[in-house]
Amino acid sequence: MVAHAGFERWIEAYSHDGRIGVLVELAFHDSFAAKTEEFRRAARDVALQVAAMAPESVDALLGQDCLKQPGVSVADYLEAMSMLLGDRIDVVRFERWVAMAQRPVPEVDPPQSPGGVVRMLRSA
């Protein structure tokens, strides 16, 4: 585990069709890096990776093949982005959620006549 004291932090959020949600926390030295399109693309790519591949830990994530660059590990992808930006980028932690299946709504037989509806509403 890398100590990240003195680093800036960035939280990237990603949702896949409203069914899978991801938050990824990244660390870097200079806030200038987070203002670049390259950094934001890398942050989104890491969040997408977590959503798609469901790694169990940061180490497992870093060892995976990068979805955006097959044949390159996520660690090597982040290293290349770090060199491009002139600032080290580390994945601190992440969380991944999957929406639970909805329970079926119980079917209720409708009243036999409109008068039954009125009586039900008045008695409630």
C-alpha positions as CSV (number, residue, x, y, z in Angstrom):
1,M,0.0,0.0,0.0
2,V,1.4,3.4,-1.0
3,A,1.2,6.2,1.5
4,H,-0.6,9.2,0.0
5,A,0.2,11.9,2.6
6,G,0.4,15.3,0.9
7,F,-1.3,14.2,-2.3
8,E,-4.3,15.8,-3.8
9,R,-7.4,13.6,-4.2
10,W,-10.0,13.2,-7.0
11,I,-13.1,11.1,-6.8
12,E,-14.5,9.8,-10.1
13,A,-18.1,8.5,-10.4
14,Y,-19.4,6.3,-13.0
15,S,-22.8,4.6,-13.6
16,H,-23.5,2.0,-16.1
17,D,-27.2,2.1,-17.2
18,G,-28.1,3.0,-13.6
19,R,-27.5,-0.6,-12.6
20,I,-23.8,-0.5,-11.7
21,G,-22.2,2.4,-9.8
22,V,-18.6,3.1,-9.1
23,L,-16.6,5.6,-7.1
24,V,-12.8,5.6,-7.6
25,E,-10.5,7.7,-5.4
26,L,-7.2,8.8,-7.2
27,A,-4.2,10.6,-5.6
28,F,-1.8,13.0,-7.4
29,H,0.6,15.7,-6.4
30,D,-0.4,18.8,-8.4
31,S,-4.0,20.0,-8.8
32,F,-3.0,21.1,-12.3
33,A,-3.1,17.5,-13.4
34,A,-6.8,17.2,-12.5
35,K,-7.7,20.1,-14.8
36,T,-6.4,18.3,-17.9
37,E,-8.5,16.3,-20.3
38,E,-6.0,13.5,-20.1
39,F,-6.3,13.1,-16.4
40,R,-10.1,13.1,-16.5
41,R,-10.1,10.6,-19.3
42,A,-7.8,8.3,-17.2
43,A,-10.0,8.7,-14.1
44,R,-13.1,7.7,-16.2
45,D,-11.2,4.8,-17.8
46,V,-10.3,3.5,-14.3
47,A,-13.9,3.8,-13.1
48,L,-15.2,2.1,-16.3
49,Q,-12.6,-0.7,-15.6
50,V,-13.9,-1.2,-12.1
51,A,-17.5,-1.3,-13.3
52,A,-16.8,-3.8,-16.1
53,M,-14.3,-6.1,-14.5
54,A,-15.3,-6.0,-10.8
55,P,-11.8,-6.3,-9.3
56,E,-11.6,-7.3,-5.6
57,S,-8.8,-5.0,-4.6
58,V,-6.7,-2.1,-5.9
59,D,-3.8,-4.6,-6.5
60,A,-6.2,-6.8,-8.5
61,L,-7.3,-3.8,-10.5
62,L,-3.8,-2.7,-11.3
63,G,-2.9,-6.2,-12.6
64,Q,-5.9,-6.4,-15.0
65,D,-5.6,-5.8,-18.7
66,C,-6.8,-2.3,-19.5
67,L,-10.1,-2.2,-21.4
68,K,-9.1,0.9,-23.2
69,Q,-5.6,-0.5,-24.2
70,P,-5.7,-4.3,-24.5
71,G,-2.4,-6.0,-23.7
72,V,-1.5,-3.2,-21.3
73,S,-2.1,-3.5,-17.6
74,V,-4.0,-0.8,-15.7
75,A,-0.8,-0.1,-13.7
76,D,1.1,0.4,-17.0
77,Y,-1.7,2.6,-18.4
78,L,-1.6,4.8,-15.3
79,E,2.2,5.0,-15.4
80,A,2.0,6.2,-19.0
81,M,-0.6,8.8,-18.1
82,S,1.6,9.8,-15.1
83,M,4.5,10.4,-17.5
84,L,2.3,12.3,-19.9
85,L,1.0,14.6,-17.2
86,G,4.3,14.8,-15.3
87,D,2.5,13.8,-12.1
88,R,2.1,10.4,-10.5
89,I,-1.4,9.1,-10.4
90,D,-2.4,6.4,-7.9
91,V,-5.6,4.5,-7.3
92,V,-6.3,4.9,-3.5
93,R,-9.5,2.9,-3.3
94,F,-12.8,2.2,-5.0
95,E,-16.3,1.0,-4.3
96,R,-18.6,-0.8,-6.8
97,W,-22.3,-1.2,-6.3
98,V,-24.8,-3.4,-8.3
99,A,-28.5,-2.5,-8.0
100,M,-30.5,-5.3,-6.4
101,A,-33.2,-6.9,-8.4
102,Q,-36.6,-5.4,-7.7
103,R,-39.2,-7.4,-5.8
104,P,-42.2,-8.1,-7.9
105,V,-45.2,-5.9,-7.0
106,P,-48.0,-8.2,-5.6
107,E,-50.9,-8.4,-7.9
108,V,-54.2,-7.2,-6.3
109,D,-57.5,-8.1,-7.8
110,P,-59.4,-4.8,-8.7
111,P,-62.8,-4.3,-7.2
112,Q,-65.7,-5.8,-9.3
113,S,-67.6,-2.5,-9.6
114,P,-66.7,1.2,-9.5
115,G,-68.9,1.5,-6.4
116,G,-66.4,-0.8,-4.6
117,V,-63.6,1.7,-5.4
118,V,-65.6,4.5,-3.9
119,R,-66.4,2.5,-0.7
120,M,-62.8,1.5,-0.3
121,L,-61.6,5.1,-0.6
122,R,-64.2,6.4,1.9
123,S,-63.5,3.8,4.5
124,A,-59.7,4.4,4.4
